[in-house]
Amino acid sequence: MNYNINQLLDDSMHLTEPVTYKSFFEPSFLNESHIKAALNSAILHQAKENFRIWVERSENSNFSDIVIQTPLFENESIEEWTKRIFKENKFCLLFSQVEQFNDDLAVLASQFLKPLFEKRGITLGGTSLTVFLGNYGFTPSGVHQDQDENCIFHFHLGPGYKELMTWDPHEFEKLTGSKEAYFETEKILPHAKVFGLYPNDFLFLPTKYYHIGKTDQFSVDFVVVLSDCSNIKLTEDIFNNLMAEGLARNKKTYKLDLVDMEESITTMTRNMMNHLCINPEKRQDSFENVIKSQMEDRYLSMLSNFNFSYPPRLNQKSTHDLKSRSIKIKEPFKIYYKKIENNKMAVFFRGRELVAPHYPFIVQLIDHINISSTLNVEDVTKQFATNDQDKKIILSFLSQAIEHHAIKLIVAK
């Protein structure tokens, strides 16, 4: 796929208007095999919570149980798989948080998003991946507006034809008298803007627009959802994290002293402020520094996972002798770190934070991994370790990086 980000920004009025492109991507970039791999991974993890299913327009959670017990056969198409599950019923299957289950899909989505991030920066609401499958006619959720500040990048795999209808927010609310989802689609269809999608077509849908999809024939859609984060939401997230950390350190209950109420309130206020400090042993930290540290953690965590909202499911711990293997960073992802108090460091692997002792040679190793191609583990230990204990620490660090999908083992040819 080779697209021009400036063209997309111009055509969409800087991501404020819907736009479609015909034959936007090649099957070599995105195809059914990617979706099959993600589905089978979710089934392997028994991820029932990641599926929402409607059958004959009624949501039916019983089919989620069937889905996670029905892996796809090697030579089976997704449509054939759905016929085993749903028979001749009309259905809609929504598969969310796909980035947890397939790195190939995360990588190709990141290739698409990279020019956009370089141009506009990342959004603090994160990025998520969703798959829609079915022959459901109109989307069962009705004409609706996404609750969050979501921009949607829609890749239509087919094989069936699909339409997506949009309504300007003011016109929709005037037509229906409400901001709620609307299920009598035909009544307002004459006022919609209709976009037709054939296999390998692309649609961009900006935030705020009311919309509904329609596919009478079986089709597969891969959706990249880019979420903004309002000041209110970001502040809530930061303070919720601070409160969770404070409560984890101290679950003491307080009582108000009726004899000396002012002193009692002062003591409780100081205790609450102490609980909100990231480092309870360093009370001179200003509250601004506490907030800044939380923002740093959020930013580094998101960068380490290329802005994806959910980290990948952990790999099983490697039982291989790493000393004889080669490794490589999982592009486009990087490992980030920062030094914290008590001679420790926070390391950010694919959206997860791990706290470990601060070893200068591990910092050097991370920097080396991030900029290198393939590395031989034995050479790495010789380069960065000065004794057997250092070697053990390096091998343990590399094992954790593999477990968290930050680096990958290279298969010998």
Sequence and secondary structure as in RCSB ss.txt:
>XXXX:A:sequence
MNYNINQLLDDSMHLTEPVTYKSFFEPSFLNESHIKAALNSAILHQAKENFRIWVERSENSNFSDIVIQTPLFEN
ESIEEWTKRIFKENKFCLLFSQVEQFNDDLAVLASQFLKPLFEKRGITLGGTSLTVFLGNYGFTPSGVHQDQDEN
CIFHFHLGPGYKELMTWDPHEFEKLTGSKEAYFETEKILPHAKVFGLYPNDFLFLPTKYYHIGKTDQFSVDFVVV
LSDCSNIKLTEDIFNNLMAEGLARNKKTYKLDLVDMEESITTMTRNMMNHLCINPEKRQDSFENVIKSQMEDRYL
SMLSNFNFSYPPRLNQKSTHDLKSRSIKIKEPFKIYYKKIENNKMAVFFRGRELVAPHYPFIVQLIDHINISSTL
NVEDVTKQFATNDQDKKIILSFLSQAIEHHAIKLIVAK
>XXXX:A:secstr
    HHHHHHHTTTTTS EEETT S TTTS HHHHHHHHHHHHHTT GGGEEEEETTEE THHHHHHTT    TT
  HHHHHHHHHTT  EEEEE  GGGT HHHHHHHHHHHHHHHHHH   TT EEEEEEEE  EE TT BB  SS E
EEEEEEEEES EEEEEE HHHHHHHHSSSS B  HHHHGGGSEEEEE TTEEEEE TT EEEEEESS EEEEEEE
EE   HHHHHHHHHHHHHHHHHHH        SSSHHHHHHHHHHHHHHHH SSTT TTS HHHHHHHHHHHHHH
HHHHTTTBSS         S GGG EEEE TT   EEEEETTTEEEEEETTEEEEEE  HHHHHHHHHHHH S E
EHHHHHHHH SSHHHHHHHHHHHHHHHHTTSEEEE   
